[in-house]
Amino acid sequence: MSLSFPRSEKLKSSKTIKRLFEGGKSYTKFPLKVLSLEVPEQQTTQATFAVPKRNFKLAVTRNRIKRQMREAYRLHKQEVTNKSGKKFALLFLYLSKDKPQYVQLEKASKALLKKIKDEV
C-alpha cells in the first residue's frame, strides 16, 4: 500500500461533509475528534481536516496544524483501508486551544483510526 495522500483521497464534497455532521459516528482522543461515515459509493476512503478559526486566528498556525494532522493520517491510514473493504468519509477536527506537538497528534490519530477499524 502506498503511503501517499493523492487528490482522490481528499474529501471535498460539501454534501458528504454535511452528511458527516448529521449522521456520522464521532470518536475523540484528545486533541483530535474524528467524524466517520461509511460511504459505499466512494472509490476510496477520503479524509479532510479542520482547525477552528475561533481558537487560532492566524492562518499560518491553522495551516501548520492541518499539515501535521495530514501527515499523521498519511502514515497510519492503512489501519482503516487495508483491514476492511469498506470505504469511509473521515473528518478530523482539532479540539485543543494550544499548538500541538507532532508526536501528540500522531498518537491520537493512530488511536482514532484503530477505533474506527475495530468498530467495523
Secondary structure, DSSP 8 states (H G I E B T S, - for coil): ------GGGB---HHHHHHHHHH-EEEEETTEEEEEEE-TTSSS-EEEEE--TTT---HHHHHHHHHHHHHHHHHHTHHHHTT-S--EEEEEEE--SS---HHHHHHHHHHHHHHHHHH-
